[in-house]
Amino acid sequence: MAKVTKRVVRIIVDAEKCKACDLCVKFCPKELMRLAEAMNRRGFHVAECGDPERCSGCTFCAVMCPETAIEIVVEEPEA
């Protein structure tokens, strides 16, 4: 595994669970979440992070998601 030199935050959205409720968008304190142009099989525009490098990993989007479609993975720098 590659050595992590700075904190890396990844936002993983399960596209098939997302129903485009927009709660992640409304509660993102940095206004990074948005609904993508891409749609899932149910015809919903899927949530995505518009600028993942600016994400602080606060988890508000994941906590607010009623479908538990959002997972936040934080990789801390190695000492």
N, CA, C and O atoms as a DFTB+ gen file, in Angstrom:
316 C
 N C O
     1  1       0.843      -1.186       0.000
     2  2       0.000       0.000       0.000
     3  2       0.884       1.244       0.000
     4  3       1.906       1.289       0.685
     5  1       0.483       2.252      -0.773
     6  2       1.253       3.484      -0.882
     7  2       1.213       4.269       0.425
     8  3       0.206       4.264       1.134
     9  1       2.303       4.933       0.732
    10  2       2.371       5.745       1.937
    11  2       1.540       7.007       1.760
    12  3       1.680       7.713       0.762
    13  1       0.668       7.290       2.738
    14  2      -0.172       8.482       2.710
    15  2       0.596       9.610       3.379
    16  3       1.008       9.480       4.531
    17  1       0.793      10.721       2.664
    18  2       1.559      11.832       3.220
    19  2       0.669      12.971       3.713
    20  3       1.118      13.814       4.490
    21  1      -0.584      13.005       3.271
    22  2      -1.531      13.978       3.791
    23  2      -2.868      13.285       3.955
    24  3      -3.105      12.232       3.363
    25  1      -3.731      13.862       4.745
    26  2      -5.043      13.275       5.015
    27  2      -5.852      13.214       3.722
    28  3      -6.004      14.217       3.024
    29  1      -6.368      12.029       3.414
    30  2      -7.151      11.826       2.207
    31  2      -8.568      11.425       2.612
    32  3      -8.758      10.502       3.404
    33  1      -9.564      12.127       2.059
    34  2     -10.967      11.825       2.335
    35  2     -11.608      11.356       1.039
    36  3     -11.526      12.026       0.010
    37  1     -12.249      10.191       1.108
    38  2     -12.980       9.688      -0.058
    39  2     -14.456       9.596       0.286
    40  3     -14.818       9.088       1.347
    41  1     -15.306      10.081      -0.602
    42  2     -16.745      10.024      -0.440
    43  2     -17.251       8.952      -1.407
    44  3     -17.109       9.088      -2.622
    45  1     -17.832       7.906      -0.870
    46  2     -18.314       6.809      -1.692
    47  2     -19.840       6.813      -1.635
    48  3     -20.430       6.671      -0.564
    49  1     -20.471       6.976      -2.793
    50  2     -21.927       6.987      -2.876
    51  2     -22.380       5.713      -3.578
    52  3     -21.951       5.420      -4.693
    53  1     -23.248       4.965      -2.917
    54  2     -23.853       3.784      -3.526
    55  2     -24.961       4.296      -4.447
    56  3     -26.055       4.630      -3.990
    57  1     -24.671       4.353      -5.728
    58  2     -25.578       4.965      -6.701
    59  2     -26.951       4.319      -6.714
    60  3     -27.952       5.004      -6.923
    61  1     -27.014       3.037      -6.497
    62  2     -28.312       2.363      -6.562
    63  2     -29.167       2.597      -5.324
    64  3     -30.385       2.427      -5.375
    65  1     -28.549       2.983      -4.217
    66  2     -29.321       3.322      -3.012
    67  2     -29.796       4.775      -3.029
    68  3     -30.825       5.095      -2.435
    69  1     -29.064       5.645      -3.697
    70  2     -29.359       7.080      -3.693
    71  2     -30.698       7.348      -4.368
    72  3     -30.967       6.839      -5.456
    73  1     -31.543       8.160      -3.708
    74  2     -32.828       8.527      -4.295
    75  2     -32.939      10.041      -4.508
    76  3     -34.042      10.575      -4.623
    77  1     -31.810      10.717      -4.559
    78  2     -31.747      12.148      -4.874
    79  2     -32.599      12.999      -3.949
    80  3     -33.248      13.944      -4.397
    81  1     -32.604      12.674      -2.669
    82  2     -33.408      13.442      -1.709
    83  2     -32.837      14.837      -1.459
    84  3     -33.546      15.728      -0.991
    85  1     -31.546      15.025      -1.775
    86  2     -30.907      16.339      -1.681
    87  2     -30.473      16.720      -0.259
    88  3     -29.958      17.820      -0.059
    89  1     -30.666      15.847       0.726
    90  2     -30.286      16.195       2.092
    91  2     -28.781      16.356       2.236
    92  3     -28.323      17.237       2.963
    93  1     -28.005      15.520       1.555
    94  2     -26.546      15.652       1.639
    95  2     -26.098      16.999       1.073
    96  3     -25.164      17.616       1.584
    97  1     -26.761      17.440       0.030
    98  2     -26.439      18.729      -0.594
    99  2     -26.749      19.869       0.375
   100  3     -25.939      20.780       0.548
   101  1     -27.909      19.814       0.997
   102  2     -28.349      20.885       1.905
   103  2     -27.506      20.975       3.166
   104  3     -27.326      22.068       3.703
   105  1     -26.984      19.856       3.652
   106  2     -26.275      19.861       4.922
   107  2     -24.758      19.895       4.809
   108  3     -24.076      19.938       5.833
   109  1     -24.210      19.876       3.606
   110  2     -22.752      19.956       3.449
   111  2     -22.295      21.374       3.816
   112  3     -22.660      22.332       3.134
   113  1     -21.499      21.517       4.886
   114  2     -21.093      22.857       5.314
   115  2     -20.190      23.577       4.307
   116  3     -20.102      24.805       4.319
   117  1     -19.526      22.820       3.444
   118  2     -18.651      23.441       2.443
   119  2     -19.315      23.517       1.071
   120  3     -18.692      23.941       0.098
   121  1     -20.577      23.106       0.996
   122  2     -21.348      23.125      -0.251
   123  2     -20.646      22.356      -1.374
   124  3     -20.584      22.812      -2.515
   125  1     -20.121      21.185      -1.024
   126  2     -19.395      20.361      -1.995
   127  2     -20.268      19.296      -2.637
   128  3     -20.010      18.872      -3.763
   129  1     -21.296      18.866      -1.927
   130  2     -22.166      17.818      -2.462
   131  2     -23.128      18.410      -3.484
   132  3     -23.567      19.555      -3.368
   133  1     -23.440      17.601      -4.482
   134  2     -24.368      18.025      -5.540
   135  2     -25.011      16.783      -6.142
   136  3     -24.575      15.659      -5.893
   137  1     -26.047      16.999      -6.932
   138  2     -26.657      15.903      -7.662
   139  2     -26.038      15.874      -9.042
   140  3     -26.032      16.880      -9.751
   141  1     -25.518      14.722      -9.422
   142  2     -24.822      14.565     -10.694
   143  2     -25.811      14.514     -11.852
   144  3     -27.011      14.332     -11.651
   145  1     -25.303      14.675     -13.038
   146  2     -26.136      14.511     -14.223
   147  2     -26.456      13.040     -14.450
   148  3     -27.496      12.703     -15.016
   149  1     -25.559      12.170     -14.006
   150  2     -25.764      10.723     -14.171
   151  2     -26.952      10.265     -13.331
   152  3     -27.212      10.787     -12.247
   153  1     -27.657       9.284     -13.860
   154  2     -28.802       8.730     -13.143
   155  2     -28.553       7.263     -12.816
   156  3     -27.803       6.572     -13.506
   157  1     -29.197       6.808     -11.753
   158  2     -29.121       5.386     -11.431
   159  2     -30.239       4.645     -12.174
   160  3     -30.984       5.250     -12.945
   161  1     -30.351       3.350     -11.939
   162  2     -31.346       2.552     -12.669
   163  2     -32.787       2.946     -12.351
   164  3     -33.696       2.662     -13.131
   165  1     -32.999       3.600     -11.203
   166  2     -34.348       4.021     -10.838
   167  2     -34.696       5.410     -11.386
   168  3     -35.806       5.903     -11.184
   169  1     -33.747       6.027     -12.074
   170  2     -33.994       7.327     -12.687
   171  2     -33.705       8.525     -11.803
   172  3     -34.128       9.637     -12.119
   173  1     -32.985       8.321     -10.690
   174  2     -32.634       9.418      -9.795
   175  2     -31.248       9.945     -10.137
   176  3     -30.349       9.169     -10.461
   177  1     -31.073      11.256     -10.068
   178  2     -29.745      11.852     -10.202
   179  2     -28.980      11.535      -8.921
   180  3     -29.451      11.828      -7.822
   181  1     -27.833      10.952      -9.063
   182  2     -27.054      10.445      -7.934
   183  2     -26.234      11.559      -7.295
   184  3     -25.703      12.427      -7.988
   185  1     -26.135      11.526      -5.973
   186  2     -25.308      12.497      -5.251
   187  2     -23.832      12.237      -5.534
   188  3     -23.409      11.102      -5.752
   189  1     -23.065      13.317      -5.523
   190  2     -21.613      13.214      -5.681
   191  2     -20.954      14.408      -5.013
   192  3     -21.597      15.427      -4.761
   193  1     -19.675      14.274      -4.732
   194  2     -18.907      15.385      -4.185
   195  2     -18.245      16.109      -5.350
   196  3     -17.498      15.508      -6.122
   197  1     -18.521      17.384      -5.469
   198  2     -18.005      18.164      -6.583
   199  2     -16.514      18.458      -6.499
   200  3     -15.868      18.666      -7.525
   201  1     -15.965      18.478      -5.299
   202  2     -14.543      18.792      -5.117
   203  2     -14.007      17.984      -3.927
   204  3     -13.828      18.533      -2.840
   205  1     -13.751      16.695      -4.126
   206  2     -13.352      15.831      -3.011
   207  2     -12.101      16.275      -2.260
   208  3     -11.953      15.965      -1.078
   209  1     -11.216      16.983      -2.913
   210  2      -9.992      17.423      -2.237
   211  2     -10.269      18.468      -1.165
   212  3      -9.457      18.646      -0.256
   213  1     -11.393      19.157      -1.254
   214  2     -11.761      20.164      -0.250
   215  2     -12.592      19.582       0.883
   216  3     -12.845      20.261       1.878
   217  1     -13.019      18.334       0.743
   218  2     -13.869      17.701       1.758
   219  2     -13.079      17.503       3.049
   220  3     -11.952      17.008       3.028
   221  1     -13.681      17.896       4.175
   222  2     -13.025      17.763       5.478
   223  2     -13.316      16.423       6.140
   224  3     -12.692      16.077       7.144
   225  1     -14.257      15.667       5.585
   226  2     -14.625      14.392       6.185
   227  2     -15.522      14.547       7.389
   228  3     -15.485      13.712       8.292
   229  1     -16.328      15.596       7.427
   230  2     -17.188      15.874       8.582
   231  2     -18.284      14.825       8.765
   232  3     -18.813      14.679       9.867
   233  1     -18.627      14.110       7.731
   234  2     -19.640      13.048       7.685
   235  2     -21.080      13.535       7.740
   236  3     -21.983      12.706       7.849
   237  1     -21.340      14.834       7.671
   238  2     -22.722      15.326       7.699
   239  2     -23.553      14.688       6.585
   240  3     -24.704      14.309       6.804
   241  1     -22.973      14.571       5.404
   242  2     -23.715      14.001       4.275
   243  2     -24.121      12.559       4.565
   244  3     -25.256      12.164       4.299
   245  1     -23.202      11.782       5.105
   246  2     -23.486      10.373       5.401
   247  2     -24.511      10.244       6.524
   248  3     -25.388       9.382       6.468
   249  1     -24.406      11.083       7.526
   250  2     -25.343      11.030       8.648
   251  2     -26.749      11.416       8.204
   252  3     -27.723      10.826       8.670
   253  1     -26.871      12.383       7.324
   254  2     -28.181      12.863       6.883
   255  2     -28.839      11.950       5.861
   256  3     -30.051      12.039       5.665
   257  1     -28.098      11.091       5.214
   258  2     -28.643      10.250       4.150
   259  2     -29.603       9.203       4.719
   260  3     -29.176       8.313       5.454
   261  1     -30.898       9.297       4.387
   262  2     -31.857       8.331       4.933
   263  2     -31.697       6.923       4.358
   264  3     -32.205       5.956       4.925
   265  1     -31.003       6.814       3.251
   266  2     -30.801       5.509       2.604
   267  2     -29.456       4.880       2.960
   268  3     -29.142       3.793       2.475
   269  1     -28.667       5.535       3.787
   270  2     -27.293       5.125       4.121
   271  2     -26.499       4.795       2.856
   272  3     -25.800       3.784       2.782
   273  1     -26.629       5.669       1.877
   274  2     -25.972       5.472       0.583
   275  2     -24.587       6.105       0.519
   276  3     -23.872       5.923      -0.467
   277  1     -24.198       6.846       1.556
   278  2     -22.922       7.568       1.527
   279  2     -21.994       7.029       2.607
   280  3     -22.382       6.881       3.766
   281  1     -20.765       6.738       2.203
   282  2     -19.729       6.277       3.124
   283  2     -18.543       7.227       3.009
   284  3     -18.154       7.616       1.909
   285  1     -17.978       7.594       4.145
   286  2     -16.797       8.457       4.179
   287  2     -15.616       7.621       4.634
   288  3     -15.671       6.978       5.683
   289  1     -14.544       7.628       3.845
   290  2     -13.324       6.911       4.200
   291  2     -12.216       7.944       4.363
   292  3     -11.927       8.707       3.442
   293  1     -11.604       7.962       5.529
   294  2     -10.526       8.917       5.819
   295  2      -9.241       8.135       6.011
   296  3      -9.166       7.232       6.845
   297  1      -8.239       8.489       5.237
   298  2      -6.910       7.893       5.386
   299  2      -5.998       8.939       5.989
   300  3      -5.691       9.955       5.364
   301  1      -5.566       8.674       7.221
   302  2      -4.702       9.617       7.921
   303  2      -3.255       9.418       7.476
   304  3      -2.871       8.312       7.098
   305  1      -2.440      10.495       7.519
   306  2      -1.042      10.360       7.141
   307  2      -0.305       9.407       8.091
   308  3      -0.591       9.336       9.286
   309  1       0.649       8.683       7.511
   310  2       1.464       7.793       8.344
   311  2       2.506       8.602       9.083
   312  3       3.031       9.585       8.560
   313  1       2.794       8.198      10.268
   314  2       3.769       8.924      11.099
   315  2       5.179       8.710      10.630
   316  3       6.114       9.250      11.220
